[in-house]
Amino acid sequence: MNPVAVVGAGPVGLSAALALRARGLPVVLLEADPEDRERPGSRALFVHRETLALLDGMLPGLAAEISSYGRTWHTRRTLYRGREVYSRTFPPPSGPPPFTSLRQVDTERFLRAACERAGVEFAWDARVTDVRTTPTGVSLRCADGRQLDCRYTIAADGAHSAVREALGIAMEGSSGEGFHVVVDVADVPGAELPLERVFHYEHPGVGGRSVMRVPFTGGFQVDLQCRNDDAQEEFGTEEAVRRWLPAVVGDGYAERVLWVSTYRFLRKVAATFTDPHRRVLLVGEAAHLFPPFGARGMNSGIADAAAAAEAIATGAVEPFAEVRRAAALFNSAAAGAALDQLRPRRRIVRVKQRTAAALAPVLPWCGSWLEHAPYGPRHGALAVAGRKY
């Protein structure tokens, strides 16, 4: 039996390969980077309960491995211009955690080990440069001359997907204005910050820019929302971060910065999730790009991967493409609603935020609205995370 090829060894590609092996299908996973590559930064932090359930279906016990290493916090706080407007501590769940938080590099470590145990064949330094499809299969050519012929291909090769580009599939959508700075910071041993997620509207310590702090195993991530006219060198370099970070998290962390990166809000969805012959299936960031608020990217990508493996096993590729694209459009709309709260272009939104903050002490639902608004429609990311077809 010819193998199924998966292109891209990020968390979505690794999940796709694992899901295929769970169905007894031979898999070759092609990755452009070398086997000893280093993947800096936390990147995607959250693995949601529904995603953990999908992973456990691919390899029983995997969810427990990941969640026992990750962190789950039970307190969420929201502040507005230095004043707390929302705080809630949830009791520990009696069953599986609602999520676990760990760096993407750690998630990939668990997934790669699971793939190796499951018998996935890896092909490193295999940069795909050309893709040809027929009614019966796919031919992949790599930069070093290697060629692989297979029945199906799952393209999980990220935002700049070579597979998608070779097939001429367009990405449709928009790019937000301005940029965000994301910073990984190591804990101070023995003086760890409280295990809580904090969102701060218009933080006075950084000139009224909004900022979020999220814990992960071994440290925390800080996300600073810059203004449209901010210069990247003033906020987005490691030297700049060391200047403004103490105002956000206190002294003692400027020298504990692990990684600095910037991003812009992208809301883009592929015009189609498969080729005309229904032999290539796009998943993850090869198929859609979302901003990180709401944790829609990796979680929906792993749901794509699980659905793609099932589609290949059953031959139902067209329903996969329709349902997963509908899920991506749903998430894109949810991200747009979040963007309207995070970077409001309409004065009425800013007035609502200011009014809600003023009323929060006497009307708790106003604080709750400020807490949930930056993440788009409630449960928007999760509503489609586990959906199949």
Secondary structure, DSSP 8 states (H G I E B T S, - for coil): ---EEEE--SHHHHHHHHHHHHTT--EEEE-SS-TT----S--S-EEEHHHHHHHHHHSTTHHHHHHHHSB---EEEEEETTEEEEEEE----SSS-SEEE--HHHHHHHHHHHHHHHT-EEE-S--EEEEEEETTEEEEEETTS-EEEES-EEE---TT-HHHHHHT--EEEEE-SS-EEEEEEE--TT----SEEEEEEEEGGGTTEEEEEEEETTEEEEEEE--TT--HHHHSSHHHHHHHHHHHH-TT-GGGEEEEEEE--EEEEES-SB-TTS-EEE-GGGTEE--STTS-HHHHHHHHHHHHHHHHHHT-HHHHHHHHHHHHHHHHHHHHHHHHHHS--SHHHHHHHHHHHHHTTT-HHHHHHHHHGGG-STTTTTTTTT---
